[in-house]
Amino acid sequence: MTAPMPHEDATPITAEALKDRRYFPDDGIVVAVNLAWQLQMPLLLTGEPGTGKTVFARAVANVLGQARE
């Protein structure tokens, strides 16, 4: 099995960019999403209902220009 290649367009997702989209992340989630993006690996979010998983996914998609209406 080969290691994933880093994503060529590895623009970092910043906490400020997520805050602009009404998601207020801690440092750990910002690091995790950037690593997942750079390595082209999935990021599994777990948590109780109402903890912001969907809001986070929508904010990241919006930052990356992949938001759905």
C-alpha positions in Angstrom: 0.0 0.0 0.0 1.4 3.4 -0.9 1.1 6.6 1.1 -1.3 9.2 -0.2 0.2 12.0 -2.1 -0.3 15.5 -0.7 -3.0 17.5 -2.4 -1.6 19.9 -4.9 -4.0 22.7 -4.0 -3.4 22.4 -0.2 -4.7 25.8 0.7 -4.9 25.9 4.5 -8.3 26.2 6.1 -8.0 28.9 8.8 -10.0 29.3 12.0 -10.9 32.8 10.7 -12.3 31.5 7.5 -14.5 29.1 9.4 -15.6 31.8 11.9 -16.7 33.9 8.9 -19.0 31.0 8.1 -20.4 30.9 11.7 -18.4 27.9 12.9 -16.1 28.6 15.8 -13.5 25.8 15.8 -10.8 24.9 18.3 -7.2 24.5 17.1 -7.4 20.7 17.0 -10.2 20.5 14.4 -8.5 23.1 12.2 -5.3 21.0 12.2 -7.2 17.8 11.6 -9.1 19.2 8.6 -6.0 20.6 7.1 -4.1 17.3 7.4 -7.0 15.4 6.0 -7.2 17.8 3.0 -3.5 17.7 2.4 -3.3 13.9 2.5 -6.6 13.4 0.6 -8.0 11.3 3.4 -11.5 11.3 4.9 -12.1 13.0 8.3 -14.6 11.2 10.5 -16.6 13.5 12.8 -18.3 11.9 15.8 -20.4 13.4 18.6 -23.8 13.8 20.1 -26.6 15.3 18.1 -26.4 19.1 18.1 -22.6 19.4 18.6 -22.0 21.1 15.2 -20.8 18.3 12.9 -23.0 19.3 10.0 -22.3 23.0 10.6 -18.6 22.2 10.5 -18.9 20.2 7.2 -20.9 23.0 5.6 -18.4 25.6 6.7 -15.4 23.6 5.4 -17.3 23.0 2.1 -18.0 26.7 1.8 -14.3 27.6 2.4 -13.3 25.1 -0.3 -15.8 26.4 -2.7 -17.8 23.2 -2.7 -20.9 24.4 -0.9 -24.3 23.1 -2.0 -27.5 25.1 -2.0 
